[in-house]
Amino acid sequence: MTATPVHRALTLPRSLLWLAGVVIVPLVLAVLFILVFGWNWLRAPVERMALEKTGRVLAIQGDMNVALGWPRPRIRANAVTFANPPWTQEKQMLTAEAVEITLDLTQLLQRKLVFPELRLERPVVFLEQGSEGRQSWLLDQQQQDPGARIQIDRLTLDQGSLGYDDAAQKTSVRAELSSLPPTAGAADTGLTFSARGQYKGQALKAEGRGGPVLALRDDSTPYPLTIDASVGHTRVRAEGSVTSLLKFTAVDLTLALSGDNLARLFPLLGITFPATRSYVTAGHLLHSGNSWRYEKFSGRIGTSDITGSLQVKTGGQRPTLTAELTSSVLDLADLGPLIGARPGSVKAAKNAAEQLPTQAAPTAGRTPARARVLPDLPFNTERWRSVNAEVSLRAKALKREKELPLEDLVAHLSLQDGVLTLDPLNFGLAGGELNTVVSLDGRKDPIVAHAKVRARKILLSKLFPTIELNQNSIGQINGEFDLAGQGNSVGRMLASANGKVGLVVSGGEISKLLMEKAGLHLWEILQLSLSGDRLIKLRCAVADFDVKNGKMQTDALVLDTQVTTLLGSGNIDLAQERLDLTFNQKTKDTSPLALRSPIYVRGTFAKPDVGVDKTRVAARALGAVALGLVNPFLALLPLIDAGPGQDSDCGQLVRDARALPHPKSQGQ
């Protein structure tokens, strides 16, 4: 009965010995093999596996060592090269004096190559993106599988260079990186970098510094970064931190941005900004989730100051931009590029027009391009579909080259699915206001445009402040423009416009000297020149145009004052930028010395020409001379303008003006 326990005690050590033989002994032999021959025996299997999987040569020409550990062993190899695919410009993708990696075995079991840490000593790295979506850093045979890449979380290097080429994007960058020398109490103080080349067709130059370890995918540790870069005419200076350099999980930077045109940011950011003059801003850039915020920035655009905040949200069909902007003093010249006006175009057109004959015929149905006044730069509507936007702008004071009493700009821009709307676009003008709504449908080619402008309570005294007279005038201008057209620039939209334009002034006062000159009353002009000008009653003024295919045809054009009534007719050609208006005077008071003649307003917008019927004036003068030969007193008879002697009915004047013949425009 006692034999059985003895038998069991003897069989237990045999099973242990069996387990030792199966499991422990091979491990001991492997350790002894490594101790005798080292880890270099792994070089050939690793090189062979790399060639089979990638079709590219991995060469380890130096010693190889492994520090075992679970689940992250550390592997070091010296004198390492890894080839680029055959289609690239450079033979090697990586050349390094030493490569040290931490390998995540748990990820490797899932067929993912993850390096939690990678250290490179004196590396030279060259990456290239080719046609058909090929990327040299993808490790599949065709370099097209995004999953066939090495995931690197943290990268450390001492000194090296990096090259990147993408011919399709016109990008070629060469960068140099090096560690900063250690300081007392700190083994690693960070690294510096510099880069030169071309980015999306624009010259690139950058330099900066960062932390000692590049946190490529570390979502928990902010990476300190300072950078000063220029791309084309755009300069960026930033200091702060970026979390995860590849994914930009979070960004917290003080950012200064400057350049010659905000529209040049589109190739860099893929977001449409309006064309502007040179600009400079400084603010705080923050990013988290799908939101980028440029907060509390200030700066200038052209000569206008600008402050506010801007936010871009990604993740939808297209980015959404929202902004709240304010300006203390906004120069209207700085708004010119937004509507396609060339800087200095009006002045240049006037200078060019001075060199042309007054009655020069237009070339090919239009005035020469060098003499055009209306904005003619085309809008880039393709970029309108890159972003949705809601932007508000307020400006307290407005200035322009010639004094115009504008103030209190309130504007809201909405860009949705390629349709741009300005509602409102309001200005304070001469004590009154201009209320504007503009819609541009960029989905159509050419753009379909519609603009409505309402002028309310604009004071004559403030509209013409340079008249040195009593400023107690109570005359107000009211009016409305309603125009629709097609075209890819403001000039072309107006050239095809249809609609109505109307202005009305009821009551008020106006310069008597101005109206006597309009009536060609020589005697009164002489008197007022000697005694000084004064105000007279303005009974009414009406300008009513019917607009068809870019031609403004007068329905009514009337100015009725205490001394003279002017009745106008004619047209304004917006396509050719030409004027063809005629004003006939009806004098209310007898003038002993007057040259009755229609007044013509002709020429171009750049060089308008105001004149009289010289033949009629000469005939009256000759008649005066002939009668003067008979009797000196008779010489005055042809020059006397008796006038109707009473005020006219404004309503009837408008009806009379509408009944006037409409002469064909000049040049037709």
Secondary structure, DSSP 8 states (H G I E B T S, - for coil): --HHHHHHHHHHHHHHHHHIIIIIHHHHHHHHHHHHH-SGGGHHHHHHHHHHHHSS-EEE-S-EEEE--SS--EEEEEEEEEE--TTSSSSEEEEEEEEEEE--HHHHTTT--EEEEEEEES-EEEEEE-GGG-BTT--STTS--TTSS-EEEEEEESEEEEEEEEGGGTEEEEEEEEE---BTTBS---EEEEEEEEETTEEEEEEEEE-SEEESS-SSSEEEEEEEEEETTEEEEEEEEEESTTT--EEEEEEEEEES-GGGGHHHHS------S-EEEEEEEEEETTEEEEEEEEEEETTEEEEEEEEEE-SSSS-EEEEEEEEEEEEGGGGGGGGT--TTHHHHHHHHHHTS-TT---BTTB--GGG--S------HHHHTT-EEEEEEEEEEEE-SS---EEEEEEEEEEETTEEEEEEEEEEETTEEEEEEEEEETTSSS-EEEEEEEEEEEEHHHHSTTS-S------EEEEEEEEEEE-SSHHHHHHT-EEEEEEEEES-EEEHHHHHHHTTBHHHHHHHHHH---EEEEEEEEEEEEEETTEEEEEEEEEEESSEEEEEEEEEETTTTEEEEEEEEEESS-BSSB----EEEEEESSSEEEEE-HHHHHHHHHHHHHHHHH-GGGGGGGG-B----S---HHHHHHHHHHS-----TT-
